[in-house]
Amino acid sequence: MTRYFLLRGVSAGALTFAMLSPALATHNLPTIDVGGQRRAAHHGTTSHAAGPVVAQPAAPAPGPAVVTSPAPSPVVSRWSPTLPDGKPAFVEKWQLPNTVASITRQQIERKINILDSEDAVRYMPSLFVRKRNVGDTQAVLQTRTWGIGSSARSLVYADDLLLTALIANDNNVGAPRWGLVAPEEIERVDMLYGPFSAQYPGNSVGGVLKITTRMPEKLEVSVKDTVAIQDFHLWGTNKSLVNNVTSMFVGNRYGDFSYTISGNWQRGSQQPLTYTTTPVVVPGSYIMSNLYGTTYANVLGSGGNLNNDQVNAKLKLAYDFTNTIRGTYTFGFWSNDGTSYPENYLVQGGGAYWGGLVPVVNRGRVSYNPYLTTAALQNFGAAYYRVQERIMVNAAAVKSNSGGPFDFEVSASNFTYLDSDQVAPWSAAVPYGGFTLNGRDSVFKGTYWTLFDAKGIARPAEGPLVNHDISFGVHGDQYHLNNPVWVTSNWAAGMAANTGVATSIAQGTTRTQALWAQDAIKLRDDLKFTAGIRGEVWQASNGYNQSANLNTLGTGLTGAPSTWLPIYQPNQYSTRFSPKGALEYFYDKNWTARASIGMANRFPTVSELYNLATVSSSGTVTNPNPNLRPENAISSELAIERKIGGNGTARVSFFDEQMRDAMIRQVTLIPATALSTTAWTNVQRIRNSGIEVAIQREDVGFKGLEVQASATWLNSRIIANPTWIPSAANAEVPWATSVAGKNVPNVPNWRGTLALTYRPDDRWAFTLAGRYQSKLWRTMANNDVAYGIYQAFDPFFVVDTKINYKWNDRFSFDFGIDNIGNYRYMLFHPFPQRTFFFAAKYEYGRDKKGAPGIFVTGDEGGLPDVSTWFQPVAFNWN
């Protein structure tokens, strides 16, 4: 379908919605019938009952989701996030047309060495999280079509709370705030691929990841303690790094009221994340090349040797106003306190002595210069920092789940930085060593985002719309960025020693209001058509930038005073419409085919518009770009799925995405000047096309052996980018004249996962899993050819293993190894090497027998009966 016909569909979709509105208003709320059953879903899945649901025999056609989940419980609560067939309830409720991959709490316990909530998606198709260390605050989600620098091209939710920080699109402050979810509170995780649902904004172009947390029907208590030990060796760093994570969960129900209290406490030491390099050969340094293989980038020492302490606490309350209407409130608090120390490879013991002063003779006169360059000294200074953050979140919702003629949800959430300071000295000090007293303080306090959503779905039981599930909603959001970097007279004192001088200030606000509607129509028993449209009005305002250069000691401003003046950026406004469509065909009870197409409009984030403005000594300027245009993508997918072996699935997806005006940081010329600028700019056209294969099957060859595998091939190309210019700093001069046909930065061509889990009985689970990813390109010209060096993006193949043992219904134990082959690779930063995991878990309330014992339940395990293991089973497609 062409862009022309999609745009023409906007007016037709809007007219249809307007005509349906009076009809929808005439429907009354349903009469509550606890034992009642709603009419069957149009796509033939097990129906969603108004009361507790009893599993029905398999329906003649499966639903759209690819779900890798264990056999479900035969009885499911009305508010359970999982349907009797194991699929996510919210996808069925809202008739979402997306391909879905899922993982449940039970699978996480058996397969994954989990320390942080983002570890849960490790083996899901096409997904990769850029998690550099335990408690990483910059762990960006990589999706099918967009890589690890695209935090704003996917959405991560925890229940009704948006975790993705849509204040930026980067590998830094835009990353999801995973730390607000404790691993022990996760019930399931679902990934919706592509922007095919009108419910979600254009940021869903890469997909929507939803974490659903637990809300038990009876008293449940769990406490888990995990120790991780990493043996890290690279260049001058040789350390054993220990992390400890304690996660807890308590939940209960009293009549109509239920609650959960969860928390997570992480403390430990991390491997280096950054390195100080120089093109000069310095005794004691490690000889390395730069990214392009054109000159030296010798390693002088490491930074980011972080000792961090993070705490997450969350209270979640729920009240059932009726049998079908529930209100929820969530309060969350997260704090982070970390200290990073640089490691100096030039002196024994890695201490803070930088070589003193070196005599230089010029025309008979002797002067003294630092042994290291100013840039190297300032890099060592920046590597010695303390970061302190406190974040508060509030979310409230009222929703119905009758499964009858009408259901609704209303939700609001707010995410606020109470405090956020990163303080560091200005530079390493010479000639006596140590660091300068003065420094800088990077602040995010005052940054926040607020969201509101109201939506409903009408399921007429009779009349001309009887075969329609019509959903609709309104959305509003506001994102505000406040990020000054202050000069301080005493860096350790932070804002208490603020001099009132800022090296840079970035502020701004964006707002979006949206209306959307979607209709899932049962054309025949074996055919379903879904059409939707989303209209959005976006505004960017209050853009403010200020920057100033300081001298090498950080004690005074340099340059003309006129360059210190603030810049008040122009406001921006945009209105966009995004039509969607999907056609799903159910060939029989095993085969399903679905063709989807959707337009996605992603608006610029505050940081893309008003990012920090600084001028480097080379004359290259890094500037904000308040004139960015929204991205516009047309995404399509053909997914063919087969149900195999009971609850197993096999799927192949052919996908394509054509994007115009993609916002990517690159070097361009400043009009009417001879200067170049590095800024976010609109790339005229990009195309991402590929194939994804995903398989999940139990009892493969042996009873209890589960295989989960996926492979993704992506051809991601720059079609046109006329504003790009070659950069000498990127070694692109003089040979590079165009980047048309080059790979899009930060996106791999190949990805794959394979996980084998063997469960010989109810007590033991053994998992062996592997992850592969091909090389990424960092530059538009694809000329960063070096491997294994700082800032490179290497290919990797990592193998993990886990053993899960359940001693009784109270205690279980884990032993695992991540990166068992000790594969060393860089994704800009060095990633973890071989890491050992040991975990012990206590839980109460999930026992099958209802045993009264607090610790001993009478079903304690002894030595395994291996004679019953490895029982062969015949392969059965059905």
GITA-V551617 format. One record per backbone hydrogen bond with DSSP energy under -1.0 kcal/mol. CO is the residue of the C=O (numbers start at 1). NH is the residue of the N-H. If there is no record, write none. Layout:
# GITA-V551617
CO:NH, CO:NH
This chain:
# GITA-V551617
2:6, 3:7, 4:8, 5:9, 7:10, 9:13, 10:14, 11:15, 12:16, 13:17, 14:18, 15:19, 16:20, 17:21, 20:24, 21:25, 24:27, 33:36, 36:50, 41:44, 53:76, 74:55, 76:53, 77:80, 81:89, 83:86, 87:83, 88:92, 89:93, 90:94, 91:96, 99:193, 100:66, 101:191, 103:189, 104:108, 105:109, 106:110, 107:111, 108:112, 112:114, 116:119, 117:120, 118:121, 119:122, 121:124, 124:127, 128:142, 129:131, 133:136, 138:140, 140:130, 142:128, 146:143, 147:150, 150:153, 153:206, 155:209, 156:163, 156:164, 157:211, 158:161, 161:158, 163:177, 164:166, 165:168, 167:607, 172:175, 176:178, 177:180, 178:181, 182:185, 183:186, 185:214, 187:105, 188:212, 189:103, 190:210, 191:101, 192:208, 197:200, 201:204, 202:205, 207:155, 208:192, 209:157, 210:190, 211:159, 212:187, 212:188, 220:251, 221:844, 222:249, 223:842, 224:247, 225:840, 226:245, 227:838, 228:243, 229:836, 230:241, 232:239, 234:237, 237:234, 239:232, 241:230, 242:269, 243:228, 244:267, 245:226, 246:265, 247:224, 248:263, 249:222, 250:261, 251:220, 252:259, 254:257, 256:320, 257:254, 258:318, 259:252, 260:316, 261:250, 262:314, 263:248, 264:312, 265:246, 266:310, 267:244, 268:308, 274:303, 276:300, 278:298, 282:285, 286:299, 288:297, 290:293, 291:786, 295:290, 298:278, 299:286, 300:345, 301:276, 302:343, 303:273, 303:274, 304:306, 305:341, 306:270, 307:339, 308:268, 309:337, 310:266, 311:335, 312:264, 313:333, 314:262, 315:331, 316:260, 317:329, 318:258, 319:327, 324:401, 325:321, 325:322, 326:399, 327:319, 328:397, 329:317, 330:395, 331:315, 332:393, 333:313, 334:391, 335:311, 336:389, 337:309, 338:387, 339:307, 340:385, 343:302, 347:350, 350:344, 351:353, 352:434, 356:371, 358:369, 360:367, 362:365, 365:362, 367:360, 369:358, 373:377, 374:378, 375:379, 376:380, 377:381, 377:428, 378:382, 379:383, 381:384, 385:340, 386:423, 387:338, 388:421, 389:336, 390:418, 390:419, 391:334, 392:416, 393:332, 394:414, 395:330, 396:412, 397:328, 398:410, 399:326, 405:459, 407:457, 408:400, 409:455, 410:398, 411:453, 412:396, 413:451, 414:394, 415:449, 416:392, 417:446, 419:390, 420:444, 421:388, 422:442, 423:386, 424:440, 427:436, 434:429, 437:491, 438:426, 439:488, 440:424, 441:486, 442:422, 444:447, 447:417, 448:480, 449:415, 450:478, 451:413, 452:476, 453:411, 454:474, 455:409, 456:472, 457:407, 458:470, 463:466, 465:468, 467:522, 469:520, 470:458, 471:518, 472:456, 473:516, 474:454, 475:514, 476:452, 477:512, 478:450, 479:510, 480:448, 481:508, 484:443, 485:503, 485:504, 486:441, 487:499, 488:439, 490:493, 491:494, 493:496, 494:497, 495:498, 497:489, 501:487, 503:548, 504:485, 505:546, 506:483, 507:544, 508:481, 509:541, 510:479, 511:539, 512:477, 513:537, 514:475, 515:535, 516:473, 517:533, 518:471, 519:531, 520:469, 521:523, 521:529, 524:527, 526:586, 527:523, 527:524, 528:584, 529:521, 530:582, 531:519, 532:580, 533:517, 534:578, 535:515, 536:576, 537:513, 538:574, 539:511, 540:572, 541:509, 543:569, 544:507, 545:567, 546:505, 549:558, 551:554, 556:551, 560:563, 561:564, 567:545, 572:540, 574:538, 576:536, 578:534, 579:599, 580:532, 581:597, 582:530, 583:595, 584:528, 585:593, 590:643, 591:588, 592:641, 593:585, 594:639, 595:583, 596:637, 597:581, 598:635, 600:633, 602:631, 605:609, 606:610, 614:622, 616:619, 620:616, 621:678, 622:614, 631:602, 632:660, 633:600, 634:658, 635:598, 636:656, 637:596, 638:654, 639:594, 640:652, 641:592, 642:650, 644:648, 645:647, 648:644, 649:696, 650:642, 651:694, 652:640, 653:692, 654:638, 655:690, 656:636, 657:688, 658:634, 659:686, 660:632, 662:683, 664:681, 666:679, 667:725, 668:677, 670:673, 675:670, 676:621, 677:668, 679:666, 681:664, 683:662, 684:661, 685:719, 685:720, 686:659, 687:717, 688:657, 689:715, 690:655, 691:713, 692:653, 693:711, 694:651, 695:709, 696:649, 697:707, 701:873, 702:705, 704:759, 705:700, 706:757, 707:697, 708:755, 709:695, 710:753, 711:693, 712:751, 713:691, 715:689, 716:744, 717:687, 718:741, 720:685, 721:724, 727:732, 728:731, 732:736, 739:742, 742:718, 744:747, 749:714, 750:774, 751:712, 752:772, 753:710, 754:770, 755:708, 756:768, 757:706, 758:766, 763:806, 765:804, 766:758, 767:802, 768:756, 769:800, 770:754, 771:798, 772:752, 773:796, 777:746, 779:782, 783:785, 789:792, 792:828, 793:776, 796:773, 798:771, 799:820, 800:769, 801:817, 802:767, 803:815, 804:765, 805:813, 807:861, 810:843, 811:807, 811:808, 812:841, 813:805, 814:839, 815:803, 816:837, 817:801, 818:835, 819:822, 825:831, 826:794, 827:829, 828:791, 829:827, 834:231, 835:818, 836:229, 837:816, 838:227, 839:814, 840:225, 841:812, 842:223, 844:221, 864:866, 865:868, 866:869, 871:703, 877:645
